[in-house]
Amino acid sequence: MKKTLLICLMGLLCLAISTLKAQSKVADSPPGTDLVYQPGFPGQEGESSSASVGQGPVLGNSAVIWGRVSEYSERSQIQLMVYPDYFFTGGKAPRSNHLYLPLQPGNLMEGGYPKDKSFQYNLAGQQTQWFSLSLNEGNPFMELYRIDPEDSIQLFLDLESSYLVFGGKSRERFKLQQGLFELRREQLANTVPTLWTPNPGMVLENPDFAQQRESALSNAGPVLEIRTRDLELLQELQKLDLYAASGSLMAYWDFIDSYQGKVTDSYMDFFKKEVELREWKNYFNQLSGHLRFARRSGDQGDFLAGLLVLSMEKLEQVEASLELDLDTRSAAAMDYFSAKMKLWSVVYNEEPLEGLSSINSAYWREKFLVRHFYESYENIPLAEVRLKDFLADMEHHDFAQELRMLESLKGKGSLMEGFEFLDGSGNTLSWNEVATGEVILVEFWISGCKACLAFNEQTLSVLKEKYEETPRFQVITVSADFDEELWQKSLQSGRYTQSEFTNLYTGKENRNHPFLLRYGISSFPNRILIDREGRFIQTSQVPFLAPELIDLIESELDPN
């Protein structure tokens, strides 16, 4: 009996070793080889195969992401951002879930090398979701990939050989999405870098810039184009045809067509619409940027006039064609509507919420409302009042719920939660431990922010002088700097805050601190007024300038 068991174990060991040898051949394949179709990766038996090697248990019809990261390093986790319903990227987006998945050591039964680490995540829910994967706090290597309830995907990321490939039954869907991602990167890489300036000649009068340009011209790389916004640019924008045969949109569509027979026609149609929306988003952002500059510079000539006419025509065009019957699972539609409303705002010189009627679909109109309030609450005039007004007429219960959640977080009188920051000694302090005044200004800042410098010079210094003998008013500042040493240096410099204030730090989480994410604090300087019990007095449009801010503080200290 023992002899039989020994023979069986030896057979299994030989099988495992032969599998590792086969994978070694795959890893040594020449660049450009389609590794997805090479033998040796588990679960690549084809769409119809029932094999599930390396997938782990599948919970019902939930989608599964299994991945392997190959590198010799101490990396112990990978970041996954899941959007069950996409509003915008980032941890403060409604319903988003920011996860740190542990990387497990390579498993011999999965054919893993000692340097290999794997992870798995089963997505709950029976709807299409979107996800991004990152190795650290930087840009994701997979950004906004669609995953459906029936999908089971295996990804293989080799950081030493610099390749990402897919296996599993859903590999063709993810190869299509990865191909579109690479085409976007290629488009960016081949875009001529441009410096927009009112006076191109003045740039090259600087000898350093002139020398750098001479060096660039003598090399084989790209050369910066120095341009001014003029009628020539206007003509280019007028002639630009997003649907031209030689344009990037057609390149995307041709690539999607190459997956005929590999994925369903409806899947291809979905992504054709996604890239079309993305191209219009990019175009609208171009128009917005040029219009903003023209308005700021006081341009009242033909360039501004022509750009306004062109923008109005394009806004009218998309309402009649592009926006019809959009798939509610779309992620690109959200980014498109955000770009469209920014352009509308610049064209008509109005706040974006004034142009809501230009979004004909109630679904997308109300979804945009959620995005806009979550992203820009602090910059919306009378945000609390306007939020209540919109809630009274909303048709979609889910979106109304998201805005009610925001209202409960931001509204006057709401009780603040999660205020825990570090002091100069590294101690974690809660609100009850630091709050002493009846009215408290909490300011969030970062080093290197010129507006933060100005707020300290023009406002905080005035507040210190006015209220230094008034314990009823208090200032607490919170730095979201990337490291503590930088924060300490900035404190000592006295350029960003006053030593008499209560000065705190977010810690290593910096701008991803749960409090900042919860209350949508992503721009600096940011200001909120709170009472001693931790109830919000005002979270939106807290004045920047001292006279206006003092009027607000006085009205709270002495309501009569």
ZAMARGU-4260 file (C-alpha; in steps of 0.2 Angstrom, whole numbers, plus 5000, padded with zeros to 4 digits):
<rodrens>
0) 5000/5000/5000 | 5014/5012/5005 | 5023/5008/4989 | 5008/5012/4979 | 5005/5029/4987
5) 5024/5033/4985 | 5022/5029/4966 | 5007/5041/4965 | 5015/5055/4974 | 5030/5053/4962
10) 5019/5054/4947 | 5010/5070/4954 | 5027/5078/4957 | 5033/5074/4939 | 5017/5081/4932
15) 5020/5097/4942 | 5038/5099/4937 | 5033/5096/4919 | 5020/5110/4920 | 5033/5122/4927
20) 5045/5117/4913 | 5031/5121/4900 | 5028/5138/4909 | 5047/5141/4908 | 5046/5140/4889
25) 5031/5152/4889 | 5040/5165/4900 | 5055/5164/4888 | 5045/5166/4872 | 5051/5180/4861
30) 5043/5197/4862 | 5027/5199/4853 | 5021/5181/4856 | 5003/5180/4860 | 5006/5172/4877
35) 4987/5170/4880 | 4987/5155/4868 | 5003/5147/4874 | 5001/5130/4884 | 5005/5131/4903
40) 4994/5144/4909 | 4980/5137/4919 | 4962/5139/4913 | 4966/5142/4894 | 4956/5127/4888
45) 4944/5138/4878 | 4927/5146/4880 | 4918/5129/4880 | 4929/5121/4893 | 4923/5117/4910
50) 4940/5118/4918 | 4942/5130/4932 | 4960/5127/4937 | 4967/5142/4947 | 4950/5150/4948
55) 4945/5145/4965 | 4927/5143/4970 | 4914/5153/4961 | 4900/5160/4971 | 4884/5158/4961
60) 4885/5168/4945 | 4896/5182/4953 | 4911/5188/4943 | 4928/5182/4948 | 4945/5190/4946
65) 4960/5179/4948 | 4978/5186/4945 | 4996/5182/4946 | 5010/5195/4949 | 5027/5189/4944
70) 5042/5198/4952 | 5056/5196/4965 | 5050/5209/4978 | 5042/5212/4995 | 5026/5217/4988
75) 5012/5210/4999 | 4996/5218/4991 | 4988/5224/4976 | 4974/5238/4975 | 4957/5235/4968
80) 4944/5249/4965 | 4927/5242/4961 | 4913/5253/4955 | 4896/5244/4955 | 4889/5259/4947
85) 4901/5271/4939 | 4900/5290/4944 | 4918/5295/4943 | 4935/5288/4948 | 4942/5289/4966
90) 4938/5283/4983 | 4925/5296/4987 | 4913/5291/4972 | 4896/5284/4978 | 4896/5265/4980
95) 4914/5263/4976 | 4924/5251/4985 | 4943/5253/4988 | 4951/5236/4993 | 4969/5230/4997
100) 4970/5212/4991 | 4983/5201/4999 | 4996/5193/4987 | 4998/5175/4992 | 5014/5166/4989
105) 5015/5156/4973 | 5005/5139/4973 | 5013/5124/4965 | 4996/5117/4961 | 4993/5133/4951
110) 5010/5131/4942 | 5017/5146/4951 | 5036/5150/4953 | 5043/5155/4970 | 5043/5173/4964
115) 5024/5172/4959 | 5010/5179/4970 | 4992/5177/4967 | 4976/5186/4972 | 4957/5183/4969
120) 4942/5193/4972 | 4923/5187/4969 | 4912/5202/4965 | 4896/5202/4973 | 4880/5207/4963
125) 4871/5202/4948 | 4875/5218/4937 | 4889/5224/4926 | 4902/5233/4936 | 4919/5242/4933
130) 4935/5240/4941 | 4953/5246/4941 | 4969/5238/4947 | 4985/5246/4954 | 5001/5241/4961
135) 5003/5256/4972 | 4996/5274/4974 | 5001/5278/4956 | 4991/5276/4940 | 4982/5259/4938
140) 4988/5246/4925 | 4970/5241/4922 | 4958/5256/4922 | 4939/5255/4922 | 4937/5238/4914
145) 4919/5231/4912 | 4916/5215/4921 | 4899/5206/4920 | 4891/5193/4932 | 4896/5178/4921
150) 4914/5184/4918 | 4929/5174/4925 | 4945/5182/4921 | 4963/5177/4924 | 4977/5190/4922
155) 4995/5187/4922 | 5006/5202/4926 | 5025/5199/4924 | 5034/5215/4930 | 5051/5208/4925
160) 5047/5204/4907 | 5034/5219/4906 | 5019/5210/4900 | 5000/5208/4904 | 4990/5194/4897
165) 4973/5186/4900 | 4967/5168/4902 | 4951/5160/4908 | 4934/5159/4899 | 4932/5178/4897
170) 4949/5182/4891 | 4943/5188/4874 | 4932/5202/4882 | 4947/5208/4892 | 4959/5207/4877
175) 4947/5219/4868 | 4947/5231/4883 | 4966/5230/4885 | 4968/5233/4866 | 4958/5249/4868
180) 4968/5254/4883 | 4984/5252/4873 | 4977/5262/4858 | 4973/5276/4870 | 4991/5276/4877
185) 4997/5276/4859 | 4986/5290/4854 | 4993/5300/4869 | 5011/5296/4865 | 5009/5301/4847
190) 5001/5318/4851 | 5012/5332/4847 | 5016/5341/4864 | 5010/5359/4863 | 5014/5375/4873
195) 5000/5388/4872 | 5006/5405/4875 | 5000/5423/4870 | 5018/5427/4864 | 5028/5412/4857
200) 5043/5423/4852 | 5046/5427/4871 | 5048/5409/4876 | 5063/5406/4864 | 5071/5423/4870
205) 5075/5413/4885 | 5093/5406/4881 | 5089/5390/4891 | 5073/5386/4882 | 5082/5390/4865
210) 5096/5378/4869 | 5084/5364/4874 | 5074/5367/4857 | 5090/5366/4847 | 5094/5350/4856
215) 5077/5343/4853 | 5077/5348/4834 | 5094/5338/4832 | 5086/5322/4840 | 5074/5310/4834
220) 5061/5312/4847 | 5046/5324/4848 | 5048/5343/4847 | 5037/5354/4857 | 5026/5365/4847
225) 5024/5383/4853 | 5008/5390/4848 | 4996/5404/4851 | 4977/5403/4851 | 4972/5412/4835
230) 4961/5410/4820 | 4972/5396/4813 | 4968/5386/4828 | 4949/5390/4826 | 4949/5384/4808
235) 4957/5368/4814 | 4944/5365/4827 | 4930/5369/4815 | 4937/5357/4802 | 4940/5343/4815
240) 4929/5328/4810 | 4929/5315/4824 | 4922/5302/4811 | 4935/5305/4798 | 4942/5289/4791
245) 4960/5293/4797 | 4954/5298/4814 | 4957/5290/4831 | 4939/5285/4833 | 4939/5274/4817
250) 4955/5266/4823 | 4946/5261/4839 | 4931/5255/4829 | 4942/5245/4817 | 4951/5237/4831
255) 4934/5232/4839 | 4928/5225/4823 | 4943/5213/4823 | 4935/5204/4837 | 4920/5198/4826
260) 4916/5180/4831 | 4927/5181/4847 | 4914/5192/4857 | 4896/5195/4854 | 4890/5209/4842
265) 4881/5218/4857 | 4898/5218/4867 | 4906/5226/4852 | 4892/5238/4849 | 4894/5243/4868
270) 4912/5247/4867 | 4910/5256/4850 | 4898/5268/4859 | 4910/5270/4874 | 4925/5275/4863
275) 4913/5287/4853 | 4908/5295/4870 | 4926/5296/4875 | 4932/5305/4859 | 4918/5318/4861
280) 4923/5321/4879 | 4941/5324/4874 | 4934/5336/4860 | 4923/5346/4872 | 4938/5347/4885
285) 4948/5355/4871 | 4935/5368/4867 | 4932/5371/4886 | 4951/5374/4888 | 4952/5387/4874
290) 4936/5396/4879 | 4942/5398/4897 | 4958/5405/4891 | 4950/5417/4879 | 4937/5423/4892
295) 4951/5426/4905 | 4962/5435/4893 | 4948/5447/4889 | 4947/5442/4871 | 4932/5450/4862
300) 4938/5447/4844 | 4934/5434/4831 | 4943/5420/4840 | 4931/5420/4855 | 4916/5423/4844
305) 4920/5409/4832 | 4923/5397/4846 | 4907/5401/4855 | 4897/5398/4839 | 4906/5382/4836
310) 4903/5376/4853 | 4885/5379/4853 | 4883/5370/4836 | 4892/5355/4843 | 4882/5355/4859
315) 4866/5355/4849 | 4873/5341/4837 | 4876/5329/4851 | 4859/5331/4859 | 4851/5326/4843
320) 4862/5311/4840 | 4875/5305/4852 | 4864/5305/4867 | 4850/5295/4861 | 4847/5278/4869
325) 4863/5277/4879 | 4866/5261/4888 | 4864/5263/4907 | 4879/5252/4910 | 4890/5265/4902
330) 4905/5272/4911 | 4910/5284/4897 | 4893/5292/4897 | 4896/5299/4914 | 4913/5307/4909
335) 4905/5313/4893 | 4891/5322/4902 | 4903/5330/4914 | 4914/5337/4900 | 4898/5343/4891
340) 4891/5352/4906 | 4908/5360/4909 | 4908/5366/4891 | 4890/5372/4892 | 4895/5382/4908
345) 4909/5391/4899 | 4899/5394/4883 | 4885/5402/4893 | 4895/5409/4907 | 4883/5400/4919
350) 4885/5388/4933 | 4883/5370/4926 | 4867/5366/4936 | 4859/5380/4926 | 4861/5369/4910
355) 4853/5353/4916 | 4839/5354/4904 | 4851/5351/4890 | 4852/5333/4896 | 4836/5326/4889
360) 4836/5309/4898 | 4830/5310/4917 | 4842/5295/4921 | 4858/5303/4915 | 4852/5320/4921
365) 4850/5314/4939 | 4865/5303/4938 | 4875/5319/4933 | 4867/5328/4948 | 4875/5315/4960
370) 4892/5316/4952 | 4892/5335/4952 | 4886/5337/4970 | 4899/5324/4976 | 4913/5332/4966
375) 4909/5350/4968 | 4899/5353/4984 | 4911/5366/4991 | 4910/5376/4975 | 4891/5376/4972
380) 4883/5392/4978 | 4869/5388/4991 | 4873/5370/4989 | 4862/5364/5003 | 4847/5374/4997
385) 4849/5368/4979 | 4851/5350/4984 | 4835/5350/4994 | 4826/5358/4978 | 4833/5345/4967
390) 4828/5331/4979 | 4810/5336/4978 | 4808/5332/4960 | 4819/5317/4957 | 4812/5302/4948
395) 4825/5289/4951 | 4825/5282/4969 | 4843/5276/4969 | 4850/5293/4964 | 4839/5302/4976
400) 4846/5291/4990 | 4864/5295/4986 | 4860/5314/4987 | 4851/5311/5003 | 4866/5302/5010
405) 4877/5317/5004 | 4864/5329/5012 | 4866/5320/5029 | 4885/5321/5028 | 4886/5339/5023
410) 4870/5348/5028 | 4870/5361/5042 | 4867/5353/5059 | 4873/5336/5053 | 4885/5327/5066
415) 4902/5325/5060 | 4911/5308/5061 | 4928/5301/5059 | 4938/5316/5064 | 4955/5308/5070
420) 4971/5316/5065 | 4989/5316/5072 | 4997/5330/5082 | 5016/5335/5081 | 5020/5321/5093
425) 5012/5307/5083 | 4997/5305/5094 | 4980/5302/5087 | 4967/5315/5093 | 4949/5315/5091
430) 4937/5330/5089 | 4932/5330/5108 | 4951/5331/5112 | 4954/5346/5101 | 4938/5356/5101
435) 4937/5370/5113 | 4929/5385/5104 | 4910/5387/5101 | 4913/5391/5083 | 4928/5382/5075
440) 4936/5384/5058 | 4944/5368/5051 | 4956/5372/5036 | 4964/5358/5026 | 4980/5362/5016
445) 4995/5355/5008 | 5013/5361/5006 | 5017/5369/4989 | 4999/5376/4987 | 5000/5394/4982
450) 4981/5397/4987 | 4985/5389/5004 | 4999/5402/5006 | 4988/5416/5001 | 4974/5410/5014
455) 4987/5410/5028 | 4994/5427/5023 | 4977/5436/5019 | 4965/5427/5031 | 4972/5416/5045
460) 4984/5430/5050 | 4969/5442/5052 | 4959/5429/5061 | 4973/5426/5073 | 4975/5445/5077
465) 4956/5447/5079 | 4952/5432/5090 | 4968/5429/5100 | 4959/5435/5115 | 4942/5427/5111
470) 4942/5408/5116 | 4925/5406/5109 | 4932/5405/5091 | 4946/5392/5087 | 4956/5388/5071
475) 4961/5370/5068 | 4972/5366/5053 | 4974/5349/5045 | 4989/5345/5033 | 4987/5332/5020
480) 5005/5332/5015 | 5013/5316/5008 | 5025/5314/5022 | 5027/5320/5040 | 5044/5328/5037
485) 5037/5340/5024 | 5023/5345/5036 | 5034/5348/5050 | 5045/5359/5039 | 5030/5369/5033
490) 5024/5371/5051 | 5041/5378/5056 | 5041/5390/5041 | 5025/5398/5047 | 5020/5401/5029
495) 5004/5390/5029 | 4997/5392/5046 | 5000/5400/5063 | 5009/5391/5078 | 4995/5397/5089
500) 4982/5387/5080 | 4979/5368/5083 | 4989/5361/5069 | 4986/5342/5064 | 4991/5330/5051
505) 4982/5316/5041 | 4996/5304/5043 | 5002/5292/5030 | 4985/5291/5022 | 4987/5309/5017
510) 4974/5313/5004 | 4966/5296/5006 | 4962/5299/5024 | 4944/5292/5028 | 4938/5309/5034
515) 4944/5318/5018 | 4936/5304/5007 | 4920/5304/5017 | 4917/5322/5016 | 4924/5325/4998
520) 4939/5335/5003 | 4950/5334/4988 | 4955/5352/4984 | 4965/5364/4994 | 4964/5375/5004
525) 4947/5368/5010 | 4937/5375/5024 | 4922/5370/5035 | 4914/5378/5050 | 4909/5367/5065
530) 4902/5369/5082 | 4910/5362/5098 | 4898/5347/5098 | 4904/5342/5080 | 4889/5348/5070
535) 4892/5357/5054 | 4888/5375/5053 | 4894/5377/5034 | 4903/5365/5023 | 4901/5374/5006
540) 4907/5391/5000 | 4915/5396/5017 | 4923/5413/5012 | 4941/5414/5007 | 4943/5432/5011
545) 4945/5438/5029 | 4931/5452/5029 | 4917/5440/5023 | 4923/5425/5034 | 4923/5436/5049
550) 4905/5442/5045 | 4900/5423/5045 | 4909/5419/5061 | 4902/5434/5070 | 4884/5429/5064
555) 4887/5412/5072 | 4895/5419/5088 | 4881/5432/5090 | 4865/5426/5081 | 4856/5442/5086
</rodrens>
